[in-house]
Amino acid sequence: VRDPRSRNNAILIEWLNSEHVAQPSVGARKVRVAAVQHQVRRTQNFQAFAEQLEYFVEAASGYRADFVVFPEFVSMQLLSQPGLERLGAREGVLKLATLSNDYLELVSSLARRFGIHIIAGTHPMELRGTLYNVCPFVFPDGRIQLQPKLHITPGEKAYWGLEGGSDLGIMHTPTLALGVC
């Protein structure tokens, strides 16, 4: 389907769930999702990383997307900063976890500034004394709902010491309810 609003760069995907019982809908049921293909590259500091994320959120907003989705471990490139590039696997993930507040403030401020939902990839975070691979779901008003990844890989457990989450949260938005796991 041609889509002039995205300069014909968008792809229409309709995912039907045969077990879902639809509620009577009011108004349009379509949402626009911008999926970011992010190339991990060297970064000099957190500000340079923030500017890259801002570029993608601004572009998604310009295409009038309702949601922008970043890839898993989008923040991993922060380990390329001078002085951090030689950390071991476990030490690197622990260092990233210390940047959680900065990362959350960044994605929250971008969501507020551009009025868009952000599925902020994943970032290692310590929650209640346990290290998880967490996806922050950010609402346009800046609120954040955290979803630890449910099914971690054997490498995430063995090399980084990450644990899997146990509950799937549902994010309720005006256009849809969704979960990320």
Protein Blocks (a to p, Z undefined) as FASTA:
>chain_A
ZZfknoopaccdddddfkbccdddehjfbdcdddddddddddfbfklmmmmmmmmmmmmm
mnopabdcddehklmmmmmpghilmpcfklmmmmmmmmmmmmmmmmmmmmmmnopacdeh
jadddeehiacdddddddfkopacddddfbdcfklmmmnopacdfbdcddddfkbccddZ
Z
